[in-house]
Amino acid sequence: MSGVEDTIKKILAIRPELTREAVRMMIEEEKAKAGGLLTEEAAAYIVASILGLGPGQRAEAKTKIGKLTSGLGDVSVTGRIIHVFPPRKFTRKDGRSGKVVGILLGDETGSVRVVLWDEKADLISAGRIQPGKVVRILHGYTRERQGEVEVNVGRRGEIYLEPMDVRPEDLPGVESFFLEPGEVHEAGRVNLMGVVFEKSSVSAFSRRDGGEGRVMRMRLSNLKGGEVFLVLWDDSVDNIGAVDVGTRLRIVDGRARERMDGRMEVHVSRSTSVEVVEKGVDITSGLRGAMLKVGEIKPGMRNISLQGHVTGTSEVRAFKRRDGEEGKVASLLLQDDTGSIRLSLWDEDVKSLETIKEGDIVSVEGAYARESLGGLGLNLGSGGRITTIQKAEELSPRIGAAVVKIGDLREGMGDITIEGRVVEAPSIREVTTQRGEAVRVASFIIDDGTGDARVSLWRGLVKEVENLSMGATVRIENCYVRSSYNERMDVTSGTFTKIKIG
């Protein structure tokens, strides 16, 4: 039985009020609407979808996209079309022609590339499958391609448009599957939308096989401080590299990789689709930098501007770079009404600490954010600057940071202030750090009525608490929640930690 006859039989089984002639007429009407671009089998699939065949009947699609693995022989999923890739024709080994097209399908658990073959691919030509539409795939199979799971819909598989038992509003919208520059934090496949902020020149290089390759980088921005580099290779340099600064691009199926400096970049591969969404975008707001609150800063953001109180400064530390040259680094702690964050100053910028004192209000321009071992932090870029707006002596006394209840502590919290009474006196021990440095650490337990926490203070802070007695009240500012130990939060000191007793 042909695919068309099989589809008609299924339609008549669930819609007995129809005649075979009526169904045939509907198929011919769909072919006519498509201007002859649809095969008869593809038109039959469309009619079946319109009449509600499959969804809600015997075939169900309960598998979530995020649960797919390679090697499945019979898989059915439902999702929203995020992107449709251009169709491609090919010739099989036996001389027969074929057609293949890819779509990117997503649900609330993730996205997956779906490959449609032959008559299923004709649905694309008819304009029936478009971004934003909801479709159901039945009886597909999965395989691994370039490290990612892919769903294939062959002769046995079926595809239905807008299944009747699915509410489109229950699935995420198309735009929710696209990240902004500054939101790319993990390696792997990524969809991205951003504005071309800067372009590098094209660089040529020699490949291992003796051929010549070309590479070009674009800096994409969301004009709010988030940035990421887009890397173009070979043919994509010609196809995409000619766009002007101020062009908004939509990148589908890029490959995110981590750079040597820990930042992320997105590479355009052969399977990547890049579309021009808008031209002539005003990038002057990005050039000025985004004025942000501390609580709005996310990893990957660049060209950040902010203002805050200086609540702590560190000593200048010298270090050796990989090339043997000596560098300098120092940091200060900035706080506003949304939180606090560490700002690192490098080399010549450390001289700023000669005039900046604790309690000053400063303005920072040209900073970038990145994750480090101590959590999210800021670095002053090569073109950045820090300026004192008001000196501490010119300001009214500041109200201290809000105290966090011990019962509300969670692992990973940083730059917080806690208070409590000592319920276990300090024990002092000497430990050796990973750098081979022998240091002292004092540990004791405090309780504030909502819970208790184990506090560990390092180095110079040990002298301040070594004579603490039971019942003493302590306030610990700018500390960190390292982990939970025996259901008790473990709080540790950092560069800017301060202790107040009594």
Secondary structure by P-SEA (a helix, b strand, c coil): ccaaaaaaaaaaaccccccaaaaaaaaaaaaaaacccccaaaaaaaaaaaaccccccccccccccccccccccbbbbccccccccbbbbbbccccccbbbbbbbbbcccbbbbbbbccccccccccccccccbbbbbcbbbbbbcccbbbbbbcccbbbbcccccccccccccccccccccccccccccccccccccccccbbbbbccccbbbbbbbbbbcccccbbbbbbbcaaaaaacccccccbbbbbcbbbbbbccccbbbbbbcccbbbbbcccccccccccccccccccccccccccccccccccccccbbbbbccccbbbbbbbbbbbcccbbbbbbbccccccccccccccbbbbbcbbbbbbccccccccccccccccccccccccccccccbbbbcccccccccbbbbbbccccccccccccccccccbbbbbbbbbcccbbbbbbbccccccccccccccbbbbbcccccccccccbbbbbcccbbbbbcc
